[in-house]
């Protein structure tokens, strides 16, 4: 996980989500911050992550596919 995400305060209400066990994103309110793309498995650049798209393959995740990361999977 990149440093700019680790520096986010834990009180911001963001939760870690995955997409059918692939990729990694933060759900903050109604938006997704895509950290690792579930399609191409590349770590996303900050600009793409904040826009919610993959900078590598242009994948746009569906909020309906987002699943909470289980406590055992969290870092």
C-alpha positions in Angstrom: 0.0 0.0 0.0 1.4 3.4 -0.9 2.4 5.9 1.8 -0.3 8.4 0.9 -3.0 5.9 1.8 -1.2 4.8 5.0 -1.2 8.4 6.1 -5.0 8.7 5.8 -6.5 9.1 9.3 -8.4 6.0 10.4 -11.3 8.2 11.6 -12.2 9.3 8.0 -14.7 6.4 7.8 -12.9 4.7 4.9 -13.2 0.9 4.8 -11.1 -1.6 2.8 -13.0 -3.5 0.1 -12.1 -6.0 -2.6 -13.8 -7.1 -5.8 -14.6 -10.8 -5.5 -11.3 -11.4 -3.7 -9.2 -9.4 -6.2 -7.8 -5.9 -6.0 -8.0 -3.5 -3.2 -9.9 -0.2 -2.7 -11.1 2.1 0.0 -14.8 3.0 0.2 -15.1 6.5 1.5 -18.7 7.6 1.5 -20.2 6.8 -1.9 -16.9 6.7 -3.8 -14.2 4.1 -4.3 -10.5 4.8 -4.1 -8.9 2.1 -6.3 -5.5 1.1 -4.8 -4.9 -2.2 -6.7 -6.8 -3.1 -9.8 -8.7 -6.3 -9.7 -8.4 -6.7 -13.5 -4.7 -6.2 -14.2 -3.4 -6.5 -10.6 -1.3 -3.3 -10.9 -0.9 -0.8 -8.1 -2.7 2.3 -9.0 -1.2 5.8 -9.1 -2.6 8.4 -6.7 -4.3 10.3 -9.4 -6.1 7.3 -10.8 -6.9 5.9 -7.3 -8.6 9.1 -6.3 -10.6 9.2 -9.5 -11.6 5.5 -9.0 -10.2 4.2 -12.2 -7.1 2.1 -13.0 -4.4 4.2 -14.6 -3.0 1.1 -16.3 -6.0 -0.6 -18.0 -8.8 2.0 -17.4 -10.9 -0.4 -15.4 -13.7 1.3 -13.5 -15.0 -0.8 -10.6 -18.6 -1.2 -9.9 -19.6 -0.3 -6.4 -22.0 -3.3 -6.4 -19.1 -5.7 -6.8 -17.2 -4.3 -3.8 -17.0 -6.6 -0.8 -15.7 -5.8 2.7 -12.2 -7.2 3.4 -12.6 -9.7 6.2 -10.7 -9.0 9.4 -8.3 -11.9 8.7 -7.3 -10.4 5.4 -6.7 -6.9 6.7 -3.1 -5.9 7.3 
